[in-house]
Amino acid sequence: MADVSAVEIITTATVHLMSAAAVKIGLAEDEQTGHYQDLAEARKLIIALAGLVTAASPEIGGDHARSLRDGLRTLQLAFAEALPFPDPPGQAPGEKWTGRVS
């Protein structure tokens, strides 16, 4: 770990959160049922991801931060599409940190 840069560690952590959120949103298929979705769990992961991306962005540089923000926004939009009823404005996961996503 001593030789790994902070940017690599932050990026790896965000990729794990993004992957887990994508699965929980239902963007990946379950081997047995063909579908998997847990929006309550996805909401928690997206909130954590938004906090990390927002806090880390000024520290990791423009290109890295832009990619992470794009991935986060994509997940937020996919989450909104998966909901049977939309969240009130400003109440969607991560919007506390990112502002309104549309």
C-alpha positions as CSV (number, residue, x, y, z in Angstrom):
1,M,0.0,0.0,0.0
2,A,2.9,2.4,0.6
3,D,3.6,2.5,-3.1
4,V,0.0,3.1,-4.2
5,S,-1.0,6.7,-4.8
6,A,-4.0,8.2,-3.1
7,V,-5.7,8.8,-6.4
8,E,-5.5,5.1,-7.2
9,I,-6.9,4.1,-3.8
10,I,-9.8,6.7,-4.1
11,T,-10.5,5.6,-7.7
12,T,-10.5,1.9,-6.7
13,A,-12.9,2.6,-3.8
14,T,-15.3,4.5,-6.1
15,V,-15.2,1.8,-8.7
16,H,-16.2,-0.8,-6.1
17,L,-19.1,1.5,-4.9
18,M,-20.2,2.1,-8.5
19,S,-20.2,-1.6,-9.3
20,A,-22.1,-2.5,-6.2
21,A,-24.7,0.2,-6.8
22,A,-25.1,-0.9,-10.4
23,V,-25.9,-4.4,-9.3
24,K,-28.3,-3.2,-6.6
25,I,-30.1,-0.9,-9.1
26,G,-30.7,-4.0,-11.2
27,L,-28.3,-3.3,-14.1
28,A,-26.8,-6.8,-13.7
29,E,-28.6,-10.1,-13.9
30,D,-28.8,-12.6,-11.1
31,E,-27.7,-16.1,-12.2
32,Q,-30.7,-17.9,-10.7
33,T,-33.6,-15.5,-11.3
34,G,-32.2,-13.5,-14.2
35,H,-32.9,-10.2,-12.4
36,Y,-31.7,-8.7,-9.1
37,Q,-32.7,-5.4,-7.6
38,D,-32.5,-3.8,-4.1
39,L,-33.1,-0.1,-4.4
40,A,-32.8,0.5,-0.6
41,E,-29.2,-0.8,-0.8
42,A,-28.5,1.0,-4.0
43,R,-29.6,4.3,-2.4
44,K,-27.1,3.8,0.5
45,L,-24.3,3.0,-1.9
46,I,-25.0,6.0,-4.1
47,I,-25.2,8.4,-1.1
48,A,-21.8,7.1,0.1
49,L,-20.4,7.3,-3.5
50,A,-21.6,10.9,-3.8
51,G,-20.0,11.9,-0.5
52,L,-16.7,10.4,-1.5
53,V,-16.7,11.8,-5.0
54,T,-17.6,15.3,-3.8
55,A,-15.0,15.3,-1.1
56,A,-12.2,13.8,-3.2
57,S,-12.8,15.7,-6.4
58,P,-10.7,18.8,-5.5
59,E,-7.9,16.6,-4.4
60,I,-7.6,14.1,-7.3
61,G,-7.5,16.4,-10.3
62,G,-9.8,17.3,-13.1
63,D,-9.7,14.3,-15.4
64,H,-10.1,11.8,-12.6
65,A,-12.8,13.8,-10.9
66,R,-14.7,14.4,-14.1
67,S,-14.8,10.6,-14.8
68,L,-16.0,9.8,-11.3
69,R,-18.7,12.5,-11.4
70,D,-19.9,11.2,-14.8
71,G,-20.2,7.7,-13.4
72,L,-22.0,8.9,-10.3
73,R,-24.5,10.9,-12.4
74,T,-25.1,7.9,-14.6
75,L,-26.0,5.8,-11.5
76,Q,-28.2,8.5,-10.1
77,L,-30.1,8.7,-13.4
78,A,-30.4,4.8,-13.6
79,F,-31.7,4.8,-10.0
80,A,-34.3,7.4,-10.8
81,E,-35.5,5.3,-13.8
82,A,-35.7,2.2,-11.6
83,L,-38.0,3.8,-9.0
84,P,-41.7,3.1,-9.3
85,F,-42.4,6.7,-8.1
86,P,-39.8,9.5,-8.3
87,D,-38.1,11.0,-5.3
88,P,-39.1,14.6,-4.4
89,P,-36.6,17.1,-5.9
90,G,-33.4,17.2,-3.9
91,Q,-34.2,13.9,-2.1
92,A,-32.8,11.5,-4.6
93,P,-29.7,9.6,-3.4
94,G,-26.6,11.8,-3.4
95,E,-28.4,15.0,-4.3
96,K,-27.4,16.4,-0.9
97,W,-23.8,16.4,-2.2
98,T,-24.3,16.8,-6.0
99,G,-27.4,19.0,-6.3
100,R,-30.4,18.1,-8.4
101,V,-29.7,15.5,-11.1
102,S,-31.9,15.4,-14.1
